[in-house]
Structure formats: structure tokens, C-alpha cells
């Protein structure tokens, strides 16, 4: 029997979408769980990545921590979180946040470290404070790698949210679990196809965002635009006493 064909027919059937167990509800649940995990991870990881990339402090510790976090077994981590927090939504979100932080953190500090020192030194010589250098120079230039980290985290979260079905929290994972348990393999294929489709859509959208965040003007020439002084284009740092301005 062609389970893929049966699954596609189920997806295209309008009667499969409404209701608490319909495709529409499960798809929205899956997307909301992913969004909650990735947004929370972004809020936590980006400031830390900017600090580490700008100052260089704690870099070795962060690199080691992200490596350990990436090696954690997803399902085992979920079971531990369920035992710790109970059988509800909190363990799912906690696992998604924990697994989404490493790629975002790595992308952020790597993006800041990749910024040319001439751009940073030029901004500092123009009178920028350290916080202004981070906000106006390093953050914009690091944005492509930051979005790349968010992109990687989102795809991982979409796959990981599937296991939320094991703790009866909805999502597209329920189709996989229930389909395999009842030997309704077309239903399981429905879940697999929808998860893959959601991942492809999210990846395409974030690829566009990453492209828009890339400073194309600077990358074509290989030069970085000199920063504008925060005190205006006509301001210049004062010369040492006794030095001829000519």
C-alpha cells in the first residue's frame, strides 16, 4: 500500500484540518512551541554572545558549554525535564530553549569576532563608546551569522518539538506516535510530511531574512564603511596640545 499517497490525500482533505485534533490545530501548536523556545533562547543567547564576542571574556567556557549542550540526548533530556517539572508544557519549552541556545550563542559571538578590527578601531577613534560600538558596528555586521544561528536553532526546534507528543502536549508529533501505535502508517506519514514541510518553509523564510541582513554593499568591495561620529559628521577628536592641525 502507498502510504505516502494516502497521507497526501489526508492532508489535502479539508475535513482533516478543523477540530482540536485537526491538522490546523496541531500545526499551530507545533509552530507556537517552536517560536516560544527560539525567541526565549534568542533573548538569552544574543546579549551573552555580544558580550563574549566584544570582550573575549569567557570564550573558552562558552565554547565548551555549547559543545556539551549540543551533545545532549534530546529524548533523555525531555524525560528528565518531565520528572523535574511534571507532565505539562514547561518541560517541552525548557528543552527547546536549552537546545536552541548553543547555535544562537555560537553564531552571535562568532559574528562579532569576525568583524574587522579596523572597523572597531575606527569607531572607537570617532568617539564611540563601547556600547555604541556593539550596537552600531558589531551587531549590524554580525547580523548574518546571528540569523544563521537562529535559523539552525529553529530547524532543530522544529524537529525536537515533535517529541512533545510523548508527553501529550499536542504538536505534529501526535500523528507519528498515534499512527505507529495503531498501525495507521498513513497517519504517521502525515506527521512526517508536515514536520518536513514546516521545516522547509521556516528555512526558506529565514534564508531570505539572512540575505537581507547581509551588508551586500560592503561585501562586494571587501571594504567596510567608516563609522559616522556620534557627535555629527563635522566633529573630530581634539588634537593633542601644541600639535599643528595641518
MIFILO-102487 format. One record per residue (C-alpha): residue number from 1; residue in three letters; x, z, y. Coordinates in Angstrom, 1 decimal. Each point is the difference from the previous one (the first is absolute). Example, Ala and Ser with C-alpha at 12.3 -4.5 7.8 and 13.67 -1.06 7.14 Angstrom:
# MIFILO-102487
<resi->1; resn->Ala; u->12.3; w->7.8; v->-4.5>
<resi->2; resn->Ser; u->1.4; w->-0.7; v->3.4>
//
This chain:
# MIFILO-102487
<resi->1; resn->Unk; u->0.0; w->0.0; v->0.0>
<resi->2; resn->Unk; u->1.3; w->-0.9; v->3.5>
<resi->3; resn->Unk; u->-0.1; w->3.4; v->1.8>
<resi->4; resn->Unk; u->1.4; w->-1.5; v->3.2>
<resi->5; resn->Unk; u->-2.9; w->-2.4; v->0.3>
<resi->6; resn->Unk; u->-2.5; w->2.8; v->-0.7>
<resi->7; resn->Unk; u->1.8; w->2.2; v->2.6>
<resi->8; resn->Unk; u->-0.2; w->-2.7; v->2.6>
<resi->9; resn->Unk; u->-3.7; w->-0.5; v->-0.6>
<resi->10; resn->Unk; u->-0.5; w->3.8; v->0.4>
<resi->11; resn->Unk; u->1.9; w->-0.1; v->3.3>
<resi->12; resn->Unk; u->-2.0; w->-3.0; v->1.3>
<resi->13; resn->Unk; u->-3.3; w->1.5; v->-1.1>
<resi->14; resn->Unk; u->-1.7; w->1.5; v->3.2>
<resi->15; resn->Unk; u->-1.6; w->2.7; v->-2.2>
<resi->16; resn->Unk; u->3.4; w->1.5; v->-0.8>
<resi->17; resn->Unk; u->0.8; w->0.9; v->3.6>
<resi->18; resn->Unk; u->-2.7; w->2.5; v->1.2>
<resi->19; resn->Unk; u->-0.6; w->3.6; v->-1.2>
<resi->20; resn->Unk; u->2.3; w->3.1; v->-0.4>
<resi->21; resn->Unk; u->1.8; w->-1.6; v->-2.9>
<resi->22; resn->Unk; u->0.0; w->-3.5; v->1.4>
<resi->23; resn->Unk; u->3.1; w->-2.1; v->0.9>
<resi->24; resn->Unk; u->-0.6; w->0.5; v->3.7>
<resi->25; resn->Unk; u->0.0; w->3.8; v->-0.2>
<resi->26; resn->Unk; u->3.0; w->0.1; v->-2.3>
<resi->27; resn->Unk; u->1.9; w->-2.4; v->2.1>
<resi->28; resn->Unk; u->-0.6; w->2.0; v->3.2>
<resi->29; resn->Unk; u->1.0; w->3.2; v->-1.8>
<resi->30; resn->Unk; u->3.2; w->-1.6; v->-1.1>
<resi->31; resn->Unk; u->0.8; w->-1.3; v->3.4>
<resi->32; resn->Unk; u->-0.8; w->3.3; v->1.8>
<resi->33; resn->Unk; u->2.2; w->2.0; v->-2.4>
<resi->34; resn->Unk; u->2.9; w->-2.4; v->0.5>
<resi->35; resn->Unk; u->-0.5; w->0.0; v->3.8>
<resi->36; resn->Unk; u->-0.1; w->3.8; v->0.1>
<resi->37; resn->Unk; u->3.2; w->0.3; v->-2.0>
<resi->38; resn->Unk; u->2.0; w->-2.6; v->1.8>
<resi->39; resn->Unk; u->-1.1; w->1.1; v->3.5>
<resi->40; resn->Unk; u->0.9; w->3.6; v->-0.7>
<resi->41; resn->Unk; u->3.3; w->-1.0; v->-1.5>
<resi->42; resn->Unk; u->0.7; w->-2.2; v->3.0>
<resi->43; resn->Unk; u->-0.7; w->2.8; v->2.5>
<resi->44; resn->Unk; u->2.4; w->2.2; v->-2.0>
<resi->45; resn->Unk; u->2.8; w->-2.4; v->-0.8>
<resi->46; resn->Unk; u->0.4; w->-2.1; v->3.1>
<resi->47; resn->Unk; u->1.0; w->2.8; v->2.4>
<resi->48; resn->Unk; u->2.4; w->1.4; v->-2.6>
<resi->49; resn->Unk; u->1.5; w->-3.4; v->-0.6>
<resi->50; resn->Unk; u->0.5; w->-0.6; v->3.7>
<resi->51; resn->Unk; u->1.8; w->3.3; v->0.3>
<resi->52; resn->Unk; u->2.2; w->-0.6; v->-3.0>
<resi->53; resn->Unk; u->0.8; w->-3.6; v->1.1>
<resi->54; resn->Unk; u->0.7; w->0.9; v->3.6>
<resi->55; resn->Unk; u->2.1; w->3.2; v->-0.6>
<resi->56; resn->Unk; u->1.4; w->-0.7; v->-3.4>
<resi->57; resn->Unk; u->-0.8; w->3.7; v->-0.9>
<resi->58; resn->Unk; u->-1.3; w->0.7; v->-3.5>
<resi->59; resn->Unk; u->0.4; w->-3.6; v->-1.1>
<resi->60; resn->Unk; u->1.6; w->0.8; v->-3.4>
<resi->61; resn->Unk; u->-2.7; w->2.6; v->-0.7>
<resi->62; resn->Unk; u->-2.8; w->-2.5; v->0.9>
<resi->63; resn->Unk; u->1.5; w->-2.7; v->-2.1>
<resi->64; resn->Unk; u->0.3; w->2.4; v->-3.0>
<resi->65; resn->Unk; u->-3.6; w->1.3; v->0.5>
<resi->66; resn->Unk; u->-1.5; w->-3.5; v->0.3>
<resi->67; resn->Unk; u->1.8; w->-1.1; v->-3.2>
<resi->68; resn->Unk; u->-1.3; w->3.0; v->-1.9>
<resi->69; resn->Unk; u->-3.6; w->-0.5; v->1.3>
<resi->70; resn->Unk; u->0.1; w->-3.7; v->-1.1>
<resi->71; resn->Unk; u->0.9; w->1.1; v->-3.5>
<resi->72; resn->Unk; u->-2.9; w->2.4; v->-0.4>
<resi->73; resn->Unk; u->-2.5; w->-1.0; v->-2.8>
<resi->74; resn->Unk; u->-3.3; w->-0.8; v->1.7>
<resi->75; resn->Unk; u->-2.4; w->1.1; v->-2.7>
<resi->76; resn->Unk; u->2.0; w->3.2; v->-0.7>
<resi->77; resn->Unk; u->0.0; w->0.8; v->3.7>
<resi->78; resn->Unk; u->-3.8; w->-0.5; v->0.2>
<resi->79; resn->Unk; u->-0.5; w->2.4; v->-2.9>
<resi->80; resn->Unk; u->2.2; w->2.6; v->1.6>
<resi->81; resn->Unk; u->-1.9; w->-0.4; v->3.3>
<resi->82; resn->Unk; u->-3.3; w->0.4; v->-1.8>
<resi->83; resn->Unk; u->1.1; w->3.2; v->-1.6>
<resi->84; resn->Unk; u->1.3; w->1.2; v->3.3>
<resi->85; resn->Unk; u->-2.9; w->-1.0; v->2.3>
<resi->86; resn->Unk; u->-2.9; w->-0.4; v->-2.4>
<resi->87; resn->Unk; u->-2.1; w->-3.0; v->-1.1>
<resi->88; resn->Unk; u->-0.9; w->-1.6; v->3.4>
<resi->89; resn->Unk; u->1.2; w->-2.4; v->2.6>
<resi->90; resn->Unk; u->3.0; w->2.0; v->1.3>
<resi->91; resn->Unk; u->2.3; w->-0.6; v->-3.0>
<resi->92; resn->Unk; u->-0.6; w->-3.8; v->0.3>
<resi->93; resn->Unk; u->0.8; w->-0.1; v->3.7>
<resi->94; resn->Unk; u->3.0; w->2.4; v->-0.4>
<resi->95; resn->Unk; u->1.5; w->-2.3; v->-2.7>
<resi->96; resn->Unk; u->-0.6; w->-3.1; v->2.1>
<resi->97; resn->Unk; u->1.7; w->1.6; v->3.0>
<resi->98; resn->Unk; u->3.0; w->1.2; v->-2.0>
<resi->99; resn->Unk; u->0.6; w->-3.4; v->-1.5>
<resi->100; resn->Unk; u->-0.6; w->-1.9; v->3.3>
<resi->101; resn->Unk; u->2.5; w->2.0; v->2.0>
<resi->102; resn->Unk; u->3.3; w->-1.2; v->-1.6>
<resi->103; resn->Unk; u->-0.3; w->-3.8; v->0.8>
<resi->104; resn->Unk; u->-1.3; w->0.7; v->3.5>
<resi->105; resn->Unk; u->2.7; w->2.5; v->0.7>
<resi->106; resn->Unk; u->2.7; w->-2.3; v->-1.4>
<resi->107; resn->Unk; u->-1.3; w->-2.9; v->2.0>
<resi->108; resn->Unk; u->0.0; w->2.0; v->3.2>
<resi->109; resn->Unk; u->3.5; w->1.5; v->0.0>
<resi->110; resn->Unk; u->1.4; w->-3.3; v->-1.4>
<resi->111; resn->Unk; u->-1.6; w->-1.9; v->2.8>
<resi->112; resn->Unk; u->1.4; w->2.4; v->2.7>
<resi->113; resn->Unk; u->3.4; w->-0.1; v->-1.6>
<resi->114; resn->Unk; u->-0.1; w->-3.8; v->0.1>
<resi->115; resn->Unk; u->-0.4; w->-0.1; v->3.8>
<resi->116; resn->Unk; u->3.2; w->-1.3; v->1.6>
<resi->117; resn->Unk; u->2.0; w->2.7; v->1.7>
<resi->118; resn->Unk; u->0.5; w->-2.3; v->3.0>
<resi->119; resn->Unk; u->-3.8; w->0.2; v->0.7>
<resi->120; resn->Unk; u->0.0; w->3.8; v->-0.3>
<resi->121; resn->Unk; u->3.1; w->0.4; v->2.1>
<resi->122; resn->Unk; u->-1.4; w->-2.4; v->2.6>
<resi->123; resn->Unk; u->-3.2; w->2.0; v->0.2>
<resi->124; resn->Unk; u->2.0; w->3.2; v->0.3>
<resi->125; resn->Unk; u->2.1; w->-1.5; v->2.8>
<resi->126; resn->Unk; u->-3.1; w->-1.1; v->1.8>
<resi->127; resn->Unk; u->-1.2; w->3.5; v->0.3>
<resi->128; resn->Unk; u->-2.3; w->0.3; v->-3.0>
<resi->129; resn->Unk; u->-0.5; w->3.5; v->-1.5>
<resi->130; resn->Unk; u->0.4; w->0.4; v->-3.7>
<resi->131; resn->Unk; u->-3.8; w->0.1; v->-0.5>
<resi->132; resn->Unk; u->-0.3; w->-3.2; v->2.1>
<resi->133; resn->Unk; u->2.6; w->-1.7; v->-2.1>
<resi->134; resn->Unk; u->-2.0; w->0.8; v->-3.2>
<resi->135; resn->Unk; u->-3.3; w->-1.0; v->1.5>
<resi->136; resn->Unk; u->1.0; w->-3.1; v->1.9>
<resi->137; resn->Unk; u->3.0; w->-1.4; v->-1.8>
<resi->138; resn->Unk; u->0.4; w->1.2; v->-3.6>
<resi->139; resn->Unk; u->-3.7; w->0.3; v->-0.9>
<resi->140; resn->Unk; u->-1.0; w->-3.6; v->1.0>
<resi->141; resn->Unk; u->3.1; w->-1.5; v->-1.6>
<resi->142; resn->Unk; u->-0.5; w->2.0; v->-3.2>
<resi->143; resn->Unk; u->-3.7; w->-0.8; v->-0.2>
<resi->144; resn->Unk; u->0.4; w->-2.9; v->-2.5>
<resi->145; resn->Unk; u->1.7; w->2.3; v->-2.5>
<resi->146; resn->Unk; u->-2.5; w->2.8; v->0.7>
<resi->147; resn->Unk; u->-2.9; w->-2.3; v->-0.7>
<resi->148; resn->Unk; u->1.8; w->-1.2; v->-3.1>
<resi->149; resn->Unk; u->0.2; w->3.6; v->-1.2>
<resi->150; resn->Unk; u->-3.8; w->0.4; v->0.7>
<resi->151; resn->Unk; u->-0.6; w->-3.2; v->-1.9>
<resi->152; resn->Unk; u->1.9; w->1.2; v->-3.0>
<resi->153; resn->Unk; u->-1.7; w->3.4; v->0.1>
<resi->154; resn->Unk; u->-3.5; w->-1.6; v->0.3>
<resi->155; resn->Unk; u->0.5; w->-2.1; v->-3.1>
<resi->156; resn->Unk; u->1.2; w->3.0; v->-1.9>
<resi->157; resn->Unk; u->-2.9; w->2.1; v->1.2>
<resi->158; resn->Unk; u->-2.5; w->-2.7; v->-1.1>
<resi->159; resn->Unk; u->1.4; w->0.0; v->-3.5>
<resi->160; resn->Unk; u->0.3; w->3.8; v->0.0>
<resi->161; resn->Unk; u->-3.6; w->0.6; v->1.2>
<resi->162; resn->Unk; u->-1.2; w->-1.6; v->-3.2>
<resi->163; resn->Unk; u->0.9; w->3.1; v->-1.9>
<resi->164; resn->Unk; u->-2.5; w->2.0; v->2.2>
<resi->165; resn->Unk; u->-2.6; w->-1.2; v->-2.5>
<resi->166; resn->Unk; u->1.6; w->2.5; v->-2.5>
<resi->167; resn->Unk; u->-1.2; w->2.9; v->2.2>
<resi->168; resn->Unk; u->-3.4; w->-1.5; v->0.5>
<resi->169; resn->Unk; u->0.6; w->-0.9; v->3.6>
<resi->170; resn->Unk; u->-1.4; w->-3.5; v->-0.1>
<resi->171; resn->Unk; u->2.2; w->-2.9; v->1.1>
<resi->172; resn->Unk; u->0.4; w->-3.2; v->-1.9>
<resi->173; resn->Unk; u->1.8; w->1.9; v->-2.7>
<resi->174; resn->Unk; u->-3.3; w->1.1; v->-1.4>
<resi->175; resn->Unk; u->-0.6; w->-3.6; v->-1.2>
<resi->176; resn->Unk; u->3.2; w->0.0; v->-1.9>
<resi->177; resn->Unk; u->-0.5; w->3.5; v->-1.6>
<resi->178; resn->Unk; u->-3.7; w->-0.5; v->-0.9>
<resi->179; resn->Unk; u->0.5; w->-3.6; v->-1.2>
<resi->180; resn->Unk; u->2.8; w->1.0; v->-2.4>
<resi->181; resn->Unk; u->-1.9; w->3.2; v->-1.1>
<resi->182; resn->Unk; u->-3.1; w->-2.0; v->-0.8>
<resi->183; resn->Unk; u->1.8; w->-3.1; v->-1.3>
<resi->184; resn->Unk; u->-1.6; w->-1.9; v->2.8>
<resi->185; resn->Unk; u->3.2; w->-2.0; v->0.8>
<resi->186; resn->Unk; u->-1.6; w->-2.3; v->2.5>
<resi->187; resn->Unk; u->-0.8; w->3.1; v->2.1>
<resi->188; resn->Unk; u->3.7; w->1.1; v->-0.3>
<resi->189; resn->Unk; u->1.1; w->-3.5; v->1.1>
<resi->190; resn->Unk; u->-2.3; w->0.3; v->3.0>
<resi->191; resn->Unk; u->1.9; w->3.1; v->1.1>
<resi->192; resn->Unk; u->3.3; w->-1.7; v->-0.5>
<resi->193; resn->Unk; u->-1.0; w->-3.2; v->1.9>
<resi->194; resn->Unk; u->-1.4; w->2.0; v->2.9>
<resi->195; resn->Unk; u->3.1; w->2.2; v->0.3>
<resi->196; resn->Unk; u->2.2; w->-3.1; v->0.0>
<resi->197; resn->Unk; u->-2.2; w->-1.7; v->2.5>
<resi->198; resn->Unk; u->0.1; w->3.0; v->2.3>
<resi->199; resn->Unk; u->3.8; w->0.2; v->-0.2>
<resi->200; resn->Unk; u->0.3; w->-3.7; v->0.8>
<resi->201; resn->Unk; u->-2.2; w->0.3; v->3.1>
<resi->202; resn->Unk; u->1.8; w->3.1; v->1.2>
<resi->203; resn->Unk; u->3.4; w->-1.7; v->-0.5>
<resi->204; resn->Unk; u->-1.1; w->-3.1; v->1.8>
<resi->205; resn->Unk; u->-1.3; w->2.0; v->3.0>
<resi->206; resn->Unk; u->3.1; w->2.2; v->0.2>
<resi->207; resn->Unk; u->2.2; w->-3.1; v->-0.3>
<resi->208; resn->Unk; u->-1.6; w->-1.4; v->3.1>
<resi->209; resn->Unk; u->0.4; w->3.3; v->1.8>
<resi->210; resn->Unk; u->3.7; w->0.1; v->-1.0>
<resi->211; resn->Unk; u->0.5; w->-3.5; v->1.3>
<resi->212; resn->Unk; u->-1.7; w->0.9; v->3.3>
<resi->213; resn->Unk; u->2.2; w->3.1; v->0.3>
<resi->214; resn->Unk; u->3.2; w->-2.0; v->-0.4>
<resi->215; resn->Unk; u->1.7; w->-0.8; v->3.4>
<resi->216; resn->Unk; u->0.3; w->-3.7; v->-0.7>
<resi->217; resn->Unk; u->1.5; w->-0.7; v->3.4>
<resi->218; resn->Unk; u->3.0; w->2.2; v->-0.7>
<resi->219; resn->Unk; u->0.5; w->-1.0; v->-3.6>
<resi->220; resn->Unk; u->0.2; w->-3.8; v->0.8>
<resi->221; resn->Unk; u->3.0; w->0.5; v->2.3>
<resi->222; resn->Unk; u->1.5; w->3.0; v->-1.7>
<resi->223; resn->Unk; u->0.1; w->1.8; v->3.4>
<resi->224; resn->Unk; u->-1.9; w->3.1; v->1.1>
<resi->225; resn->Unk; u->-1.5; w->0.1; v->3.5>
<resi->226; resn->Unk; u->1.6; w->2.5; v->2.2>
<resi->227; resn->Unk; u->-2.3; w->3.0; v->0.7>
<resi->228; resn->Unk; u->-1.6; w->0.3; v->3.4>
<resi->229; resn->Unk; u->0.9; w->3.2; v->1.8>
<resi->230; resn->Unk; u->-2.8; w->2.6; v->0.0>
<resi->231; resn->Unk; u->0.6; w->0.4; v->3.8>
<resi->232; resn->Unk; u->-0.8; w->-3.6; v->0.7>
<resi->233; resn->Unk; u->1.9; w->-3.4; v->-0.1>
<resi->234; resn->Unk; u->1.9; w->0.7; v->3.2>
<resi->235; resn->Unk; u->1.4; w->3.3; v->-1.1>
<resi->236; resn->Unk; u->3.6; w->0.4; v->-1.2>
<resi->237; resn->Unk; u->1.9; w->3.0; v->-1.1>
<resi->238; resn->Unk; u->2.1; w->1.5; v->2.9>
<resi->239; resn->Unk; u->3.7; w->-0.8; v->0.1>
<resi->240; resn->Unk; u->2.6; w->2.8; v->-0.2>
<resi->241; resn->Unk; u->1.0; w->1.4; v->3.3>
<resi->242; resn->Unk; u->2.6; w->-2.1; v->1.8>
<resi->243; resn->Unk; u->-0.5; w->-3.1; v->-2.2>
<resi->244; resn->Unk; u->-0.4; w->-3.4; v->1.8>
<resi->245; resn->Unk; u->-3.4; w->-1.5; v->-1.0>
<resi->246; resn->Unk; u->1.7; w->-3.5; v->0.1>
//
